[in-house]
């Protein structure tokens, strides 16, 4: 059975929308603690404009300050050519481009239609040709748009094809507002894997309507082994109404480990990091396993 690859997105996707700025030193300590748990990849930050996302204005300092562990890739979100150049200068392992499958979400989130995003990717990809960095593209609203509703599977397939034609090496299919259901997830995952069996596809789910783990299971049952997740269930797209946090990393790892699926993650170590999240961000987090304990937790019999 193939080991899963968990990409931890809390340092970027989670912290970007927090009410308060998390100090740089605390971000670095947070990522260093995460990298010691066996996660395959960590999305450390976004090299975007400080005016656009003030909470991630310390991108260079964070990436240069973290401890780089063998076997743990550091990935960052890159919105444009300037961001790509900044990221490459910091020696990241992977850059993650982002675009929307729907016009309306693209305009709200990026001020660009999918067509315009693809045009921008061309210059970014050209800048990476002499670098060994892995280039991934995240396709938002792949399972539905909060403004337009249904996004046809054919449109998602077409955009994946355009991305791969331009030289993108991996693709993340994102359920940006938690609109997906397991049947829909299974159909799209089967379709892309049948068409591009050598391409690494990652699935990114939000738990807005409580179906994050069910959707992850449906994706895994089709052969998907790469998942984004956010410690404590932090995160949510600021330009997607109703988009609560991502599927929770420790809950996802717990589910698969209980099923006998290897994740490579030390769940106890991960839970210890999650237990410190309320202090880091200043509020409770929605993760369940950190509160209830693992399924093998035992309690003393009540006294009669």
N, C-alpha and C positions, 0 to 999 in steps of 0.2 A: 504494500500500500504506500502510495507516494506521500511524503511528508508535506504538510501544508506550509505555506509561506504567509506569515501575518505581517502586514505593513501597518505600523502604529502611526496614526495621523493626529493624535491629540496635540502634540507640540505646535502644529500648524493649524489644522482644521478646528481644534478645540480652543486654543488660546486666542485665536484671531478675533473671536466675537465676545470674549469676556469683558465685563464692564470695566475692570481695572487692568492696568498694564502689569504683567508679571515681570519682575526685575530680571535682567539678563543673567545674573549669577544663578538665580533660581531656575530659569529655563535650562541652563547648562547642566545643573545638578539633576534636574528632572530627566533630561535626555540621557545623561550618563547612567542613571538608575535604570531606565528602560532598556538601554543597550546591554545591561548585564543579565537580562531575563531570558535571552535566547530568541528574541524577535528577529525576523529575517531582515526587515527594513524599517527605518524610522523616517517619517516625513518631518524634518526638523523645523522648517520655516518656509516663508515665501519671500522671494526677492522681488517684491512689488514696491510701489511708491509708498513711502512712509505716510503720505497724506491720505492714501487710499485705505491702508490698514495700519494705523498707528501702533497697534499692539505688537506688530512684527517689524518695527523700525530698526531693530538690532540684529538683522539677519546675518550680516558678516561676523559680528562679534560672537553670535551663538555658534555658527558653524565652525569658526576658527577656534572656539574655546572648548568644544566638546571633545571627549576622549573617543578616538576612532578604534573600534574593536574589530578584529578580523571576523569575517562572516556576517557582519551587520552593515548593510548598505545604508548610506545617508542620502535621502532623496529630498528635493526641494521643489516647490512650485515656482514656475517661471512664467510670467504673463507676457513678456515681450523680449526683444533683442537685448536691451540694456540689462534686464534682469538675468538673462542667460549669461551675458558676459560677466556679471558680478558673481554668479553662481560658479561658473567655470574657474574663476580666479581663486575661489575658495576650495577647489578640489573635491567637489561633491561626486558621489557615485552615480547619481541618477537625477535627471531633471524631468519634471512632470508638467506638461503643457495642459491647458484646460480650455474646453470649448463646450458649447451647448448643442444639443440635438434640435432644439426648438428656437425659432427666430426670437420670440418674445423674451424667453429667459436669457438668451444671449445678449440681447439689447439691454435688459435690466441689470444683468450681472457684469457683463464685459463691455457693453456699448458697441457690440459687434454681432452681426449675424454669423451663422456657421460658415458661410462662404468667406466672409471677411477674416474670420479666425484662421481658416485654412491658408489664406494668402499670407497672413502674418507668420504662420508656422514655417513657411518656406524659408524666410530669412533666418529664423532661429535655427532650423535644422542645418542650414549652410554653415552657421557658426560653430556647430558641433562636429563637423566632418573630420577635423584633425585631432579630436579629443576622443578618449575611450569611454566617455560618459554614455550611459544607457538613456535612451529617450523614450519616455512613456507619454501617452496622451489620455487624459480623463475626459470622458464624454458625458457631460451632465444631462439630466432629464432624459436619460435613455429609456426609462420606463414610464414616462409621463411628465407633463409640464403643468405647473400650478396655474398657468395663464391660459394655455391652449387645450389642456386635457390630454387626450391620447396622442402619443407620438408613434406613428406607424413603424412596425419592425423594419419595413423596407427602407425607411429613411435612416434608421440606425445602421443597417447593413451598408448602405451607400456611403455614409460618413466614415465608417470604419475602413472601407475600401480606399477612400480618398486619403485617409491618414496613413495607411500602410504604403500607398503609392508614393507618398512624399518622404518616406524613410523613417517614420515612427516605428519603433521596435516592439512596443507593448501598448495595450489599450486597456483602460479601466472603464467599465460600464457602471454608471452612477445612478442610483435611485435617489435623486437629490432631495425629494420631499416625502419619501416613504410612501409612494403611490403603488409600488410593485406588489404583486402577489406571487406565490410559489409557482403556479402554473405558467404565468407569463415569464418569470425568470427562467424556468426550465426550457421553455421554447426558444428564447433568445440565446441562451447559453449553448444549447444544442446547435442552433443555426450558425453561430460564429465559429464554433469549434469544428464543425463539419467543413466549413468553407476555408478556414485558416488553421489547420491542426497544429502548425508549428509556432503560432503566435501566442505569447503568454498573455492571457486575459486575466484581469483582476476585477473582482466585484466589490462595489462600494455601496453599502446599504445604510439607510437611516431607519430609525426605529419609531418614526412619527406615529404610526398606527399599530405599533406592537408586533410587526411582522418581520423584524430584522433577522432574527435567528432562523425563522421558518424559511425565509428567502435564501439565507446562506446555506442552509441544508439542501434546499432544492438545487442551488447552483453546484454544490459539491457532488450531488448525486449524478450530475451530468459530466463530471470530470474536472470541474474547476478546483484549483488548489491554491489560488492566490486571493487573499481577502484584505481589504482595508478595514480597520477597526480603530476605535478611539477609546482610550482608557477612561473608565468611569462613564462612558457614553457621552462625553463632552462633544460640543460642536453643533453645527447647523449652518446652512447657507444664509447669510444676511440678506440675500436678494431673492429668497424663496419663501413666501408666506407659509407659516406653519411648519417649517422644517426644523424639528427638534433634533436632538443629538444623533450622532452616528451609532451604529450597532456597537455595543460595549465590548471592548477587547477581552476582558477577563471572563465575561459571560460567554463569548464566542469560543474562547479556548476551553473553558470548562465543558461546554456542550460537546465539542469534538473529542476531548480527552475522555469524557465519560463513555463515548461511543467506541473508544479504542483507536481513534484516529490520531496519529502523531502530529503534533504541532511544533515540536522543538522548543517550546516555551516552558519555563519553570513557573507553573501557575502560582505556587506559594510566593515566589519572589515578586511576581506580577501583582498579586493581591496586596502585598506589603507596600508597593509603590502606590497602588490605587487608594489605599487607606490614608495616604498623605495628601490626596488631592483636595479635600475640603479646606485644608490649611493653605494650600497653594493658591486656590482660586477664590477662596472666601465664601463658599457655599457648598451645600450637599450635592452629591452627584447621583444619577439615576441607576448606576450599576447595581445588580441584584446579588451576585455571588459574594461580593465584598461585605454585604450586610448579612446574608443568610449563612454564609460559609459554603464550602463544597458539599456535594451530595453525600460524601462519606463521613461528614461530621456526625458525631454521636453525642447524645445528651443523657444525663443521669435520669433514672426513673424518678418520677415525682413521689414525694413522701406521702404515705396514707395518713 
